[in-house]
Amino acid sequence: QVQLVESGGDLVQPGGSLRLSCAASGFTFSAYAMRWYRQAPEKEREFVARISNSGGITKYADSVKGRFTISRDNAKKTVYLQMNSLKSDDTAVYYCNAQLLSGSYWGQGTQVTVSS
């Protein structure tokens, strides 16, 4: 079955950096684009970044453009989110997402808290 397992969330000070990882299994990882979303307390889940199946095309939400970088390693079946210059507004649970022919799949999320 499809599994997405996020890791790397932590408490970090404003201006700091984190790298999130999402390990995928149960589908042909290299055939699909991958996405990161986030959900802050009492807010709707929002799109953060997308990467094409080959990794050659990326897209970002305006709020993270220039600070976050999405990447992937198809050999390791893992997608990453490098987050730099973190702000308090980046505090959220971050989710990995795969939109497959069989449906849309989500990981359990990883908590990122930006606070001094």
C-alpha positions as CSV (number, residue, x, y, z in Angstrom):
1,Q,0.0,0.0,0.0
2,V,1.0,3.6,-0.5
3,Q,2.9,5.0,2.4
4,L,4.4,8.5,2.9
5,V,6.4,9.1,6.1
6,E,7.6,12.6,6.9
7,S,10.4,13.5,9.3
8,G,12.7,16.4,10.2
9,G,10.3,18.7,11.9
10,D,11.6,20.5,15.0
11,L,11.5,23.7,17.1
12,V,13.7,26.3,15.4
13,Q,14.5,30.0,16.0
14,P,13.4,32.6,13.6
15,G,15.9,32.9,10.8
16,G,16.9,29.2,11.2
17,S,16.8,26.3,8.8
18,L,15.3,22.8,8.7
19,R,15.2,20.1,6.1
20,L,12.1,17.9,5.9
21,S,12.1,14.5,4.3
22,C,9.3,12.3,3.0
23,A,10.0,8.6,2.4
24,A,7.6,7.0,-0.1
25,S,6.7,3.4,-0.7
26,G,4.0,1.4,-2.4
27,F,4.1,3.1,-5.8
28,T,6.4,3.9,-8.7
29,F,7.9,7.0,-7.0
30,S,9.8,8.2,-10.1
31,A,6.6,8.4,-12.2
32,Y,4.9,11.0,-10.1
33,A,5.2,14.6,-9.1
34,M,5.3,15.2,-5.4
35,R,4.0,18.0,-3.2
36,W,4.4,19.6,0.2
37,Y,1.5,21.2,2.0
38,R,1.2,22.7,5.5
39,Q,-1.5,23.4,8.0
40,A,-1.2,26.0,10.7
41,P,-3.4,26.0,13.8
42,E,-7.0,27.0,13.0
43,K,-6.1,27.5,9.3
44,E,-6.8,25.5,6.2
45,R,-4.2,23.2,4.7
46,E,-2.2,25.2,2.0
47,F,0.1,24.3,-0.9
48,V,3.8,24.9,-0.3
49,A,5.8,23.3,-3.1
50,R,5.6,20.9,-6.0
51,I,8.3,19.0,-7.9
52,S,7.9,17.1,-11.2
53,N,8.6,13.4,-11.4
54,S,12.1,14.0,-12.8
55,G,12.9,16.9,-10.5
56,G,13.4,19.3,-13.3
57,I,10.4,21.5,-12.7
58,T,9.5,23.0,-9.3
59,K,6.7,25.4,-8.2
60,Y,6.3,27.3,-4.9
61,A,3.8,29.2,-3.0
62,D,4.5,32.9,-3.1
63,S,4.9,32.9,0.7
64,V,7.9,30.6,0.6
65,K,9.5,31.4,-2.8
66,G,13.2,32.2,-2.4
67,R,13.4,30.6,1.1
68,F,12.3,27.0,0.5
69,T,13.7,24.5,-1.9
70,I,12.0,21.2,-2.9
71,S,14.1,18.4,-4.2
72,R,13.9,14.6,-4.7
73,D,16.1,11.5,-4.9
74,N,14.3,8.9,-7.0
75,A,16.8,6.2,-6.1
76,K,15.9,6.7,-2.4
77,K,12.2,7.4,-3.1
78,T,12.4,10.5,-1.0
79,V,11.3,14.1,-1.4
80,Y,12.9,16.9,0.6
81,L,12.0,20.4,1.6
82,Q,14.9,22.6,2.6
83,M,13.5,25.6,4.6
84,N,15.7,28.6,5.2
85,S,15.1,32.0,6.8
86,L,12.2,30.5,8.7
87,K,9.6,32.8,10.2
88,S,7.0,32.4,12.8
89,D,4.4,32.3,10.1
90,D,6.0,29.1,8.9
91,T,4.9,27.3,12.0
92,A,2.6,24.4,10.9
93,V,2.3,20.7,10.4
94,Y,4.0,19.9,7.1
95,Y,2.5,17.1,4.9
96,C,3.9,15.2,2.0
97,N,1.4,14.5,-0.8
98,A,1.3,12.1,-3.8
99,Q,-1.5,12.4,-6.3
100,L,-1.7,9.1,-8.0
101,L,-4.2,7.5,-10.5
102,S,-5.7,5.7,-7.5
103,G,-6.2,8.8,-5.4
104,S,-4.5,11.4,-3.3
105,Y,-2.3,10.2,-0.5
106,W,-1.0,12.0,2.6
107,G,1.6,11.3,5.2
108,Q,1.0,11.8,8.9
109,G,2.8,15.1,9.0
110,T,5.7,16.6,10.8
111,Q,5.5,19.6,13.2
112,V,7.6,22.6,12.5
113,T,7.6,25.3,15.1
114,V,9.4,28.6,14.6
115,S,9.8,30.5,17.9
116,S,12.4,32.2,20.0
